[in-house]
Amino acid sequence: MSAVFDREAVRSFRFVDCGFDAATGVARLVYAFDDGPELVETVTVPGAPFALDDARVEAVQAATRLLHLIAGVSYYKAAVPEDIRIDGYAIDAATAALLDDIYIHGLGEFAYRNGLDLHGRVRFPVGEGASSSSALRAPSSSESAVPADSSPAGGRRASEAVAGGDRASLGLRAHALVAIGGGKDSLVSIEALREAGVAQTVTWIGGSQLIRACAERTGLPTLNIQRQLAPELFDYNRQGAWNGHIPVTAINSAILALAALVLDVDQVVFSNERSASYGSLIEGTGEVNHQWSKGWAFERAFGAHLRQHVAADLRYYSLLRPLSELAVARQFAKTDRYDAHFSSCNRNFHLLGERPVNRWCGVCPKCHFVFLALAPFMPKPRLVGIFGRNLLDDPAQTAGYDALLEYRDHKPFECVGEARESRAALAALGRRPEWREDALVQRFAQDIAPQLDAGELDIAPLLVLDDEHQLPPALWDRLRAHFDA
């Protein structure tokens, strides 16, 4: 029988232990509430056994600890206690600040929906002696398969910092692990890297067959990493644990950073566009960003942290950061290679619950937005063929599109573009004979557009590339022409 969980009785959340076994490719992440049962999560990188020299063992240890700390958000949220404890190793002030931001902002939607205030509650402890200039001890090669926070005899090593000062370069090989999620964005990145001649491995986490089909459709090498959550977490949820949205992109970023080091790869590439940095404006609350860990603030902080605390030559960046959602849609529409394989409908990727029979449910915010974003750049029969119906000629979808426009509602808690992008897209469709008679396009033109500044409905400025990004300069020089074309 599972242990009884009472979120109100919990006083502390503990990061108990972690380690990466090079012989099996398994990272083991252990957590607990108070002195309760251990919650053990595993992440498995295919291809073991791995031969790691001392320098990479040290970097892998640092990356495993960083993953341990970030992935803990999945468990911490069950009770959100004020006392956070890290057993066996300590973190410096820079790492604590990064984690505070990830937990507070990454759990922003979770806190809003549950009526919680995490400001002042989430405070990661800075360990004694764990200054930003302290260095990790590099384990000997014989320790590479030993949990990072245990001695060979099983005892604790006290107060070792999760990171220290600027890290040395490891001489990682020029290769990219590219995260794929089954939607249009990652496919645009993959094709752009292919065009630029960058060697890449298409990588995903979990068992989604839809993502696997997309990955295989690329014709590129693939890597499927497995993440197994502690089963007790689902028991806790059934017993009334706090539950809700987590910053999964932050977790996946840490997983891919670890995998890159193990596989001797120098780039981790995501596909988050600049629109991801803008959240939902909630009256009386302020901005709450469902996709905070897809935004520029997280990308910049996490990328810098990897270079300074893990490996100087490990690059983390979003290939699409200079693009708006509409610019990404325009790029995707240039090829029909993935029309029958991709899906951005998040109902396909829920851990639990019903999934749509087809790749698109047609009623969620992601379906609404992707249909609208593609419409200005894709022939109407092709787009309707992808979705199986015309979402813009269905009055029942009015409320969903009003939210995208921030008209009488706030932006949905989903990975969708800015309201100004949705407005500009609908305005553009209103000037197109094949679209302007559709119910929602007509309603926008007649009822909503007259209330807006016509100068803000031009789609062209939203397609201009931005200079705020972390792409390697030589790569960006090659990609700029590709995206401008």
Backbone hydrogen bonds, N-H to C=O, Kabsch-Sander energy under -0.5 kcal/mol:
donor,donor_aa,acceptor,acceptor_aa,energy
6,D,4,V,-0.5
9,A,6,D,-1.2
10,V,6,D,-0.7
10,V,7,R,-0.6
13,F,83,D,-2.5
14,R,32,A,-3.4
15,F,85,R,-2.7
16,V,14,R,-0.9
16,V,30,V,-1.3
17,D,30,V,-1.3
19,G,28,R,-1.5
21,D,26,V,-2.4
22,A,20,F,-0.7
22,A,144,S,-0.8
24,T,21,D,-0.8
25,G,21,D,-2.6
26,V,21,D,-0.8
27,A,25,G,-0.5
27,A,43,V,-3.3
28,R,19,G,-3.0
29,L,27,A,-0.5
29,L,41,E,-3.0
30,V,17,D,-2.9
31,Y,39,L,-2.2
32,A,14,R,-1.7
34,D,12,S,-1.8
34,D,32,A,-0.5
36,G,33,F,-2.9
39,L,31,Y,-3.4
40,V,38,E,-0.6
41,E,29,L,-3.1
41,E,39,L,-0.6
42,T,228,Q,-1.9
43,V,27,A,-2.1
44,T,226,Q,-2.8
45,V,25,G,-3.0
45,V,43,V,-0.5
50,F,22,A,-2.5
52,L,50,F,-0.7
57,V,53,D,-2.5
58,E,54,D,-2.1
59,A,55,A,-1.9
60,V,56,R,-3.0
61,Q,57,V,-2.2
62,A,58,E,-2.1
63,A,59,A,-2.6
64,T,60,V,-2.5
65,R,61,Q,-2.2
66,L,62,A,-2.1
67,L,63,A,-2.4
68,H,64,T,-2.7
69,L,65,R,-2.3
70,I,66,L,-2.3
71,A,67,L,-3.2
72,G,68,H,-0.9
73,V,70,I,-1.7
74,S,71,A,-1.7
75,Y,72,G,-1.1
76,Y,72,G,-3.0
77,K,73,V,-1.5
78,A,75,Y,-1.9
79,A,76,Y,-1.7
80,V,76,Y,-2.7
83,D,11,R,-0.9
84,I,82,E,-0.7
85,R,13,F,-2.8
87,D,15,F,-2.6
87,D,85,R,-0.5
90,A,160,E,-3.3
96,A,92,D,-2.3
97,A,93,A,-2.3
98,L,94,A,-2.0
99,L,95,T,-2.4
100,D,96,A,-2.6
101,D,97,A,-2.0
102,I,98,L,-2.3
103,Y,99,L,-2.7
104,I,100,D,-2.7
105,H,101,D,-2.4
106,G,101,D,-0.8
106,G,102,I,-1.2
107,L,103,Y,-1.1
108,G,105,H,-1.6
111,A,107,L,-2.9
112,Y,108,G,-2.4
113,R,109,E,-2.8
114,N,110,F,-1.7
115,G,111,A,-0.6
115,G,112,Y,-0.9
116,L,111,A,-2.9
118,L,116,L,-0.5
121,R,118,L,-1.4
122,V,118,L,-2.2
123,R,121,R,-0.8
127,G,91,I,-2.1
127,G,125,P,-0.6
130,A,127,G,-2.1
131,S,129,G,-0.8
134,S,131,S,-1.6
143,E,140,S,-2.2
144,S,141,S,-1.2
146,V,143,E,-2.5
149,D,18,C,-1.3
150,S,147,P,-1.9
151,S,155,G,-2.8
154,G,151,S,-2.4
157,R,149,D,-0.6
158,A,156,R,-0.6
160,E,88,G,-0.5
160,E,157,R,-0.5
162,V,90,A,-1.9
165,G,132,S,-3.5
167,R,307,R,-0.9
173,R,264,D,-0.7
175,H,173,R,-1.0
176,A,199,A,-1.9
177,L,267,Q,-2.7
178,V,176,A,-0.7
178,V,201,T,-2.5
179,A,177,L,-0.6
179,A,269,V,-2.6
180,I,203,T,-2.5
187,L,183,G,-1.0
188,V,184,K,-1.9
189,S,185,D,-1.9
190,I,186,S,-2.5
191,E,187,L,-2.1
192,A,188,V,-2.0
193,L,189,S,-2.7
194,R,190,I,-2.1
195,E,191,E,-2.3
196,A,192,A,-1.8
197,G,193,L,-0.6
197,G,194,R,-1.1
198,V,193,L,-2.5
199,A,197,G,-0.5
201,T,176,A,-2.8
202,V,221,P,-2.8
203,T,178,V,-3.1
204,W,223,L,-2.2
206,G,225,I,-2.6
212,R,208,S,-1.8
213,A,209,Q,-2.3
214,C,210,L,-2.0
215,A,211,I,-2.9
216,E,212,R,-2.8
217,R,213,A,-1.7
218,T,214,C,-1.0
218,T,215,A,-0.8
219,G,216,E,-1.1
220,L,215,A,-0.6
223,L,202,V,-2.3
225,I,204,W,-2.6
225,I,223,L,-0.7
226,Q,44,T,-1.8
228,Q,42,T,-3.2
229,L,227,R,-0.6
233,L,230,A,-1.7
234,F,231,P,-0.9
235,D,231,P,-1.1
236,Y,232,E,-2.6
237,N,233,L,-2.2
238,R,234,F,-1.7
239,Q,235,D,-1.1
239,Q,236,Y,-0.5
240,G,237,N,-1.4
241,A,236,Y,-2.1
242,W,78,A,-2.4
248,V,246,I,-2.1
250,A,247,P,-0.8
251,I,247,P,-1.4
252,N,248,V,-2.9
253,S,249,T,-2.2
254,A,250,A,-1.9
255,I,251,I,-2.2
256,L,252,N,-2.5
257,A,253,S,-2.0
258,L,254,A,-1.9
259,A,255,I,-2.4
260,A,256,L,-2.5
261,L,257,A,-1.7
262,V,258,L,-2.2
263,L,259,A,-2.4
264,D,261,L,-0.9
265,V,260,A,-2.7
266,D,173,R,-1.5
266,D,175,H,-0.6
267,Q,175,H,-1.3
268,V,315,R,-2.9
269,V,177,L,-2.9
270,F,317,Y,-2.2
273,E,271,S,-0.6
274,R,320,L,-0.7
274,R,323,L,-2.5
275,S,323,L,-0.5
276,A,273,E,-1.6
277,S,274,R,-1.7
278,Y,275,S,-1.6
279,G,277,S,-0.5
280,S,288,V,-3.0
282,I,280,S,-0.8
282,I,286,G,-3.1
283,E,281,L,-0.5
285,T,282,I,-2.3
286,G,282,I,-3.1
288,V,280,S,-2.7
290,H,288,V,-0.8
292,W,289,N,-1.5
294,K,291,Q,-2.0
295,G,292,W,-1.9
298,F,292,W,-0.5
299,E,295,G,-2.2
300,R,296,W,-2.7
301,A,297,A,-1.9
302,F,298,F,-3.2
303,G,299,E,-2.4
304,A,300,R,-1.9
305,H,301,A,-2.1
306,L,302,F,-2.3
307,R,303,G,-1.9
308,Q,304,A,-2.3
309,H,305,H,-2.7
310,V,306,L,-2.1
311,A,306,L,-2.4
312,A,168,A,-1.3
314,L,311,A,-1.6
315,R,266,D,-2.9
315,R,313,D,-0.8
317,Y,268,V,-2.1
319,L,270,F,-2.4
319,L,317,Y,-0.6
321,R,318,S,-1.2
323,L,320,L,-2.4
328,V,324,S,-1.9
329,A,325,E,-2.4
330,R,326,L,-2.4
331,Q,327,A,-1.8
332,F,328,V,-2.7
333,A,329,A,-2.2
334,K,331,Q,-1.2
335,T,332,F,-1.6
339,D,336,D,-1.3
341,H,338,Y,-2.0
342,F,338,Y,-2.3
343,S,182,G,-3.1
346,N,344,S,-0.6
348,N,345,C,-1.8
349,F,346,N,-1.8
350,H,347,R,-0.5
368,H,364,C,-2.5
369,F,365,P,-2.8
370,V,366,K,-2.8
371,F,367,C,-2.1
372,L,368,H,-1.9
373,A,369,F,-3.2
374,L,370,V,-2.1
375,A,371,F,-1.5
377,F,374,L,-1.8
378,M,374,L,-0.9
378,M,375,A,-0.7
383,L,379,P,-2.0
384,V,380,K,-2.7
385,G,381,P,-1.9
386,I,382,R,-1.7
387,F,383,L,-1.9
388,G,384,V,-2.1
391,L,389,R,-0.9
393,D,390,N,-1.3
394,D,391,L,-0.9
397,Q,394,D,-2.4
398,T,395,P,-1.8
401,Y,397,Q,-2.0
402,D,398,T,-2.4
403,A,399,A,-1.8
404,L,400,G,-1.4
405,L,401,Y,-1.7
406,E,402,D,-0.5
406,E,403,A,-1.0
407,Y,402,D,-2.9
408,R,406,E,-0.7
414,E,412,P,-2.1
416,V,414,E,-1.8
421,E,418,E,-0.7
422,S,418,E,-1.6
423,R,419,A,-2.6
424,A,420,R,-2.1
425,A,421,E,-2.4
426,L,422,S,-2.3
427,A,423,R,-2.4
428,A,424,A,-2.2
429,L,425,A,-2.2
430,G,426,L,-1.9
431,R,427,A,-0.5
431,R,428,A,-1.1
432,R,429,L,-1.9
435,W,432,R,-1.8
436,R,432,R,-2.4
438,D,435,W,-2.2
440,L,392,L,-2.5
441,V,392,L,-0.7
442,Q,438,D,-2.9
443,R,439,A,-2.2
444,F,440,L,-1.9
445,A,441,V,-2.2
446,Q,442,Q,-2.2
447,D,443,R,-3.1
448,I,443,R,-0.8
448,I,444,F,-1.1
449,A,444,F,-3.3
451,Q,448,I,-1.9
452,L,449,A,-2.0
454,A,452,L,-0.7
456,E,453,D,-2.2
457,L,454,A,-1.5
462,L,459,I,-0.9
463,L,460,A,-1.8
464,V,461,P,-1.0
466,D,322,P,-2.1
469,H,467,D,-1.0
476,W,472,P,-2.4
477,D,473,P,-2.2
478,R,474,A,-1.2
479,L,475,L,-2.2
480,R,476,W,-2.4
481,A,477,D,-0.6
482,H,478,R,-0.7
483,F,479,L,-2.4
484,D,480,R,-2.0
485,A,481,A,-1.4
